Amino acid sequence: MSLDLYHHLARPGAPDAPLVFAFHGTGGDEHQFTGLIGQILPGAGIVAPRGDVSERGASRFFRRRAEGVYDMEDLRARTGRMTAFLRAHVQANPGRPVFAMGYSNGANILASVMFEASDLFDRVVLMHPLIPWTPREQPGLAGRQVLVTAGRRDPICPLPQTKALAGWLRAQGAALELVLSDGGHEITAPELNAVAGFLRR
């Protein structure tokens, strides 16, 4: 069943609370953000998949050929697989707001799904994404709420590419918020405050 395409953590939460998908960064796992989500949105349902690609023992959601160089064929295939997994969980939770958040590699697979299936989400948080290609136009993003956070000195996700992604999202009509910190690739306290405010309102 599509509900079980990934090893994942699932907590049903209250039936009238949001359903939140959480995507870990490289080397993380399905537990990386569950505590944070529980603090931000008590009662929320949580579905957190574990990446099924191993890079020298570190879990990821798709293969890459080098730092910042993606295996685009693999990304397309795994985007389709992840979309089926997420859609199955959304359909199993009808009527609930659907939020999603991802960090680094998790933000990248989440963004790739959003580019193809924008209807799945009401709010999306992309923390330190790196999208080294220009997606095709996606009119379904019009009005979707998207928060992008990044570090101005991030060596893995350079600021110009973050700004290019932000510009593309605005061009699709997304209701975009861009929050920049003075740090690098680490998640900062101001970022977490921005994420909490974005998900709670």
N, C-alpha and C positions, 0 to 999 in steps of 0.2 A: 504493500500500500504506500501511496505517496506520503502519508503521515509519518512513515518510518524510513524515508530515504536516507536520513542522517542519524547517527547517534546524537541524541539531544537530551537536554533537560526540559521538562515541561511542568509548569505549575498552572492549574486552571484559574486560580484567582476568583474574584467575585464576578458573577455573570454580567453585572452592569458596569464593570471596570474595563479599562482598555486592555487589549491584547498587545504585548510588546515583544517583538523579535529582537534578539541581541546577538551580535556577531563579534567574536573575539579577534584580536590581532594575532600576527604570526607568533606561534609558540604558546598562545593562550589556549583556553578550552571553554567549554560551555558554562563554566562557573564564573568567568571573569567579571561579568557585569550584573549577575543576578542580585547580589547584595545591594548594589547601587540602585537598581531599579526598584527593589523592595523599599528602600528608603525614600526614593522620590515619589513613587506611586504605590503606597500600601494597598494591597488588594488587587493589583494588576495581575492579569495572566501573563506568564512568561514562557516563551519558546526560544531556546538557545541551542542552535546546532553546533556541532564540533566539525571543524574543517576535516575533509577526508583525503587531503593531500599531505604527504610527509616530506618536508624539506630538511634532510639531515636530522630527523626526529622531531622537528617542529611542525605542529599542525597548521595547515593553511587551507584556503578555500579553492585555490587554483594554482597551476604551475607557472613559474616564471623562468626565463632563460638567464637572467642576471638581475641585479638590483635595478628596478624601474623598467625592465624589459619583460613584457608579459608574453606568455604562450597564448596568443589570441584565439587559436583554435580550441585549446583546452578551456579558456575562459568562456567562450561561447557555449560549449557543451555543458560546463558546470553551472553557467547561468540558467540554462534551461532546466537542469535538474533541481537547482535551488528554487526556481520559480514554481515548479510543480509541488515541491515540499511546502513552500509558504502558502500557496493557494489552497492546498488541502487543509492546512490549519485554519486559514481564514474561513473557509467554507464550513469547518467544524465549529466555528464560533460566530454564528450569524448575528448581525446587529451590533457588534462591539466596535468601538473605534480601534483602528489598527495603527500602532506606532512601531518604528524600527530604529535601531541605533547600531552603529558599527564603528570600530576603530581600526585604522591602518588597513591591513589586508581584509578585515571584516567590513570596513567602510567601502572598500573597492568592490567586493562581490555584491554588497547591498546596492551600491550605485548602479552596477551593471544590471541587476534585476530591475531597479527603478526605471532605468532607461527603456527597458523592454515591456514592463508591466506596471506602469505608474498607478493603475487602478487599485493595486493591492494595498496602498498605504494612505493614511490620512496625514501623518507627520513622519519625517525622516530626519535622523541625526547622522551626519557623516563627520567623524572625527579623524583628522589627518588623512584624508583620502588622497590618492594619487591616480589620476585618470590621464594617462599619457596618449590619449587619442581623442578625436573630436566625435562625439556620438552623433548619430543622425537625429534630425528634429523629432521632438516628442510632444505633440500638442496636448497629450493627456496630463502633462505636468502643470498646466495652467491652473493656478490657484492652490496647488499642493504646497503644504508648509514644509520647508526644508531648512535645517540649520547646518551650516558647515563651520567647523572649528579647525584652526591650524596654528602652527608656530611660525613666526616670521623668520626664524633661523633654523627651520627644520631641514636637515641635510638629506632626508629620505623623500620628503614631499616638498619640493621647492615652491616658494611663494608664488612665482609667476604662473605655475600650473594650477595652484589653488585658485588664483584670481581668474584664470581662464575658465575653470569649471564654474566658478560663481557667475561669470559673464554669460556662459552658455545657459545655465539654469534660469537666469533672469530673462534671457531671450526666449525661453520656452514659456514664460509667464508664471514661473514658480514664485511663491511668496517666500523669498530667500532671506535668511539672516546669515551674515558672515561675521564670525567672532575670531579675532586674531590675538594671540598672546605673544610675548617677547621671547618665548622659549623655543625649544627644538621639537623633537618628535614625541616627547613625553606629554601626558595629559596633565594639565594644570588645574589648580583650584578655581580660577575664574572660568575656565571651560566647563567644569562640572556645575558651577553655579548657572551658567548659561543653559546647559542641558536641562537642569532641573526646572528652571523657569519656563523653558520652551515646552517641556512635556506636561507640566502641571496646568498651564493656562487653558 
